[in-house]
Amino acid sequence: MAKRPAKPLKSRDIRGVKYVERLLPLLDALHEVGCDRDRAGNRCLFYDQYCMLVLLSMFNPVVRSLRAIQQVSGLRNVQRKLGCSRASLGSLSEAVEVFEPGRLLGIIDALAADAGPVRDVRQGHLAHALTAVDGSVVKTLKSITEAAFMGDKNGGSHSGWRLHTHFDIDRGVPVRIDVTRASNSGKDDEKNRLRERLEPDHCYVMDRWYAQFTLFRDIVAAGSSYVCRVRDNTNLTDVVEERPVTEAAKAAGVIRDVVVNLGGDRKEGERPGHPVRIVMVRTTPHTKRGGREGGTAGPSSDGILRIATSLLDVPAEIIANIYKHGWTIELFFRFFKHVLGCRRLLSTHEAGIEIQAYCAIIACLLISLWTERKPTLRTYEMICHYFTGLAGLDELVAHLEGLKRAEEAKRAAS
């Protein structure tokens, strides 16, 4: 059956332009980026305009492709508000080859500085910024020439990109995404990518894939700390100190708190180089139930989480709580792919994917700043309903007030 042609977009289909328009002063510095090779002076699509069009697509569910963005650029209301002219598909495709993704990091930092915390995980026990780190793969079509002809060690094609993400747990928003090929080895390995991006005064919250003694050493050397799950078979026999488990820790599921020397059977340069604290937390055991497409479901669990940390003076129940909230990064990945529409990439060029990822971070920060809440599916839907005219401003405000009352009731109950 023949595919029905897409219905042309009209100005009334696109809402929220005036809100995205507020970003223009921040994006002004990007206007001339990539124009050095435009000697004829005939460029009609500039970096700031391209980013605005990508952002606009994230708040309008009807705009989910590069061709739809092209249609949007031809609407008078969009042109008037964003100061752009109609862009061709060629210009939109070429844009990612001349624009620098890293220039968006300054805008992200400026917005993040205004975003306040949405949760209190540390309860005053730690000054470091809580940063969850993890990677997620966005798949592309195997028919893409570059992907199809670059095989991995198992003979499979490179049909995806890995997004190495740093997520601010306190504020509930991502702060950095680096894009590499989906192969998790060599320079693209998540541990190596994190090692390159280490900053001081951060507490990096990680799952067991990051449990590497040399990475632990590098994090501490950078002036930061870590909370990381280690494997169930980790050798914990070289005990330095066995600590009593307090009633508060027991209430949080902690069953053991011990300081050990890890890697005693390894060379000096392969050890953490500092005593490591292991907090054991009881959880629900599970067995491996088979593999996912292209991978495995991971090893079985004996029902005990072994959490390694360099934080020796923080209560054990806080360590358990920090690790628990590290999983909020997985909620962001779902929000990123399924809500903001980034499961469908606008470009297969690495720089284009980074620009789309950074625009998604900006979108999350905008939602956080507008609502003073972490981005959620229901809040995003209400904002889209408001933008498209299905909901009034009073209904959006009532939704946000309802969230506030629910949070206050939850805190009162605890």
N, C-alpha and C positions, 0 to 999 in steps of 0.2 A: 504494500500500500504506500502510495506517495506521501512523503512527509509534508505536513501542512506548513506553509511559510509563516515565519514569525510575524506577529502583529506589530506594526510600527508603533514605537513609543511616542507618546504625546507629553506635553509639558505637565498636564495634570497627573500623569503617572509618576512623576519624579518629585518627591518632597524632601524637606530637610536641607535644601540648598543653603538657606540663610544660616543654619547652624554650622555646616561645614565651611561656610564663607568666613567664619570667625578665625579660621586657621590661616587665612591669607597673610596677615602680618608675620607669622612665624615662618611661612613658606617663601616670603619675599627674597630671602637670601639665596634661594635655589634657582631663581629665575634665569640667571645667566649660566648656570652649570651646563656644560656640554656644548656651549655655543662657540667655543674657540675655533672649531673647524668649519663653522658656518661663515665662510668668507664672503659669500654672496649676500648675507643678511636676509635670507628669505625663510628662515625657520618660523613655522607657525604653531608649533606645539612645544611648550617649555616645561621644564621639570616640575615647577610648582603646579602648573595646570594638569599635568599628567597625574600627579599625586592626588589632586583634588578629585579628579574623575574616578580614580580607583577607590578613594574613600567614599565617594558618593554611591558607588556600586554596592558597598558593604552595608549601606543603610536603606537600600532599595532592592527588595527581593526579585524584582522583575529584571534587574540588571545583573546578569551572571556570566557574561562572556565579553570578549574584546569587541565583537560586532555590536553588542548592546551598548557598550561604552561609546562606540563611534556614533551610534544614533543619539545618545544623550548629549554628546558634544555639539550636535546640530540643533538642539532646542534653544530657542531665543532666551528663555528664562535662565538657563544654565550659562549661556554665553554672557548674558548681562551681569549675572552675579559673580561668575568666576573669571571673567575677563578673557575668555578663550574663544577661539573660532572653531569651526567644524574640522575635526581631525580625520585624516584618512587612515585606513587600516595599515597602510605602509608606514605612516608616521608613528602610529601606536606601536607597531612591531619593532621599528628601528629604535624607538626611544630607549629601550632597555640597554642598547649597545653604547649609548653616549651618556647616560645619566649614572651618577655614582651613588649606589645605595647607602654607603657610609655617611653621606651628608645628612641623612634623616636622623641619625643618632642624636645630634644636637637638639632637634625638635622633641624627640622622645624624652631626653633628659629634662628639657624645659617643662614639659607637661607633667612628667613624673614628680618633679619637685613640688608641684601644687596638689598632687594626689595624697590625701591623708590615709592613715591606716584604717582598715575595715575590720580587723580582728586583733586580739591581744593574745598571742601564742606564748611569748616568753615570760609574761607576767613580771616584767622588770628585772629579770635575772641575767640579761645578756644585751650588750650594746651593739654587737655586730648585726648588720642587715641580714635577715633570713632570706636566703636565695636558693630555691629549688632548681636543680639542673637535670635535664633529661633531653632525649631526642625523640622525634617522631617522624615517620616517613610519609611523604605525600607521593602517591603513585602517578605516573604518567603513562601514556600509551606506548606499548612496545613497538609500535610501528614508526616511532620517531627515529630517524636515521641515526643520530648520534647515540641514542640509547641502544638500538638494536645491534650496532656493530662494536659495542664495547662490552665484552663479556666479563663476568667475574670468574673466580677460581673454580667454581662449580659448573661453568659453562652457561650460566644464566645471563640474561641481558640486564643492563642497567636501566630499569624502568621506573625510577623514582629518585627523590631527593630527600635527604635527612635534614630536619630542622633542629639544630642544636640550640636549646632554649634556656634562658635564665629568667626565672619567675620570682617576683617579689611576693613572698608569702603574706607579709603584713598588709600590703595594699591590694593584694589579689589581682595583680596585673603583670604581664611580661615586661621585661626591660631590655632584652636583647635576644636576637635570633640570628644564628649563622647558618648558612646553607652549604651543604656538601653533597656529594653523591651518596646514594643510599648504602653503599658498602661500608660496613662498620669495622674497618681495618686500616692500618697504616696511619697516614695523616688525617684520615676521615674518622678514625676511632673517636668515640665520644670522650674518652678519658684524655686523649691528646688534645682535642679541641678545647676542653675545659682547662687543661694545663696552660694553653696559650692565652686564655682570657682571665686568669686569676687576678683578683684585685684585693687590696688590704681591707680589713674591717668588714668582711663578709663571713657568714656562717653558711657553708654550702651543704645543702640537704640532698642526699643522693641515695639511689637504690643500689643493690649489690653489684650491678655491672661495673660501678665505679670503685668497688672495693679493691684498691691497688695500693700497696704499702708506699711505693714511691710517690703516688699522687697525694696520699696523706701527708707525706713529708713536705712536698712542694706547697701544699695549701698552708701549712703552718709557717713555712719559710716566707710565704707572701704576706704574713701578718694577719691571716684569717684562721677560721676554725671549720670543723666539719661535723656532720651527723650523718652516718652512712650505715646502711644495713650490710652485714657481712654474711658470708655463706655459713650454712649450718655446720659444715665440717671444719670450720676455722679452729686451729689449735690454740686453746686457751689455758694451757698447763703452766706456763711461766707466770704465776700470779705474783704481783707486787703488793696488792692490797685488796682484801675482801671487805666490802663496806656493808654496814647494816642497811636493811631495806625499811624505810619509814612507813608509817601507816598511810600517809598521802601517796607514797609510791606504790604500795600494795593496792590501793584503790584504783590506781591507773593501770594495774595489771603487771607491774614490775615484780619479778620473782628473784632477780639477782643483780647486784651492782658490784663490779670487780674491775680493778686496774691491772693490766697485764703488759708484758713485753711481747710484741708480735714479731714474727720473722726471725726468731733466734737461730734457726738453722740455715739462714741465708747470709750472703755476703753483707758487709757493712753498708754498702751503697744501695742495697735492696731492702733495707729495713725502714720502718717509719721514722726512726731517729728520736722518738719520744714515747713515754708511756701512753698506752691507749686504754681508755675506759670502755668497758663493754656493759651495756645495760640490756638485760634480757626481759622481754615483755611477752606474756602469754597471749596467744591469739588462737583463732580457729585453725586446726590442722587441715590440710587438704592433700590430695594425691593428684598426680599428673593425669589429665584426662585426654591426652592426645594432643596433636599439634594443630597450629593454625596454618592458614595458607601461606606457604613460603617460610615457615619457621616452626617453633615449638611453643608449647604452653608453659615452658619453664619447669624447673625441678619441683619436686614435692616439698611440702613443708611439714616439720614435725610439731608445729603449733607453738614454736617459740621464735620470736624475732630477736636476733642478736644485733644490737645497734652499737656501732663503734663511734667514738667521739673523742676529740681532743679537749673537750670542756670538762675539766675535772671538778669545778666548783659549782656547777649548775645542778639543782636537784634532779634526781632521776626521773620524777614524774614530768618535769619540764622537757627533758630530753625525749621522753616517749611522745609527748604532745607535739614537739617540733617535728619529729619524724612523721607522725600521723598527718600533720598538715602539709607535709611535703607532697602528698598525693594530690593537692589542689592543682598542680601543674597538669595532671592528666585531664582534669575538668576543663582546663584552658585549651588543651589540644582538641577536645571534642567541640568546644565552642568555636575555636579557630576554623576547624574543617567543616562542621555541619551547620553552624549558625552564620558565621561571617562569609561562608561560601568559598573558603580557601581550599576546600577539597578539590575544586576545579581551578587549575592554575591558568592565569591569564597569559603566561609566557612559559616557555620551556627553557629559556635562557637563565643561567644562574643569577645574573644581576636582576633580571625581571622578577624572579621568585623572591629574592631578598627584598626588593622594593615592595612587593605585595605583602610579604611578611611584616615589614616595618610599618606599612600602612595599617595592617591589622592590629599591631601594637598601639598605634596612635588611636585607632577606633576604640580599643578597649579602654585606653586612658580617657578618651572623651566621654565614654559612658560613665566611667568612674567619677569624673569631674562633674558631669551634669547631674548625676543622681546621688553622689556621695555614697555609693554602694559598689560592691564588686560586680562586674558584668555577669549577668545570668541570662539564661534563655528567656525566662518570662519578662524580665526587664527589657531585654532587647526587643522582644515581640511588642511590648507596649510602646516603646519608642518608635518602632516601625509603624504601628497602628496610628500613632500620633502624626508621624510624618506623612502617611498616606491618607489622612483625614478620617480614618475609621474611629479614632478616639480623640476626645477633646483634651485640652490642657488640664482641665479639672480632673478628668479620669486618670491621666498620667500621674498627677500629683497625688491623687487618692491611692494609686497603686504603690507609690513610694512611701507614703505615710503608713500604709498597711505593712510594708516590709519593716519599717522602723518600729512599729508597735510589736510585731512578731519577735524582732531581735531583743527588744526590751523585756518582753515576757519570758523569753528563753533565758536571758541573763538572770532575771529575778528567780526563776525556777531552779537555776543551778547554784 
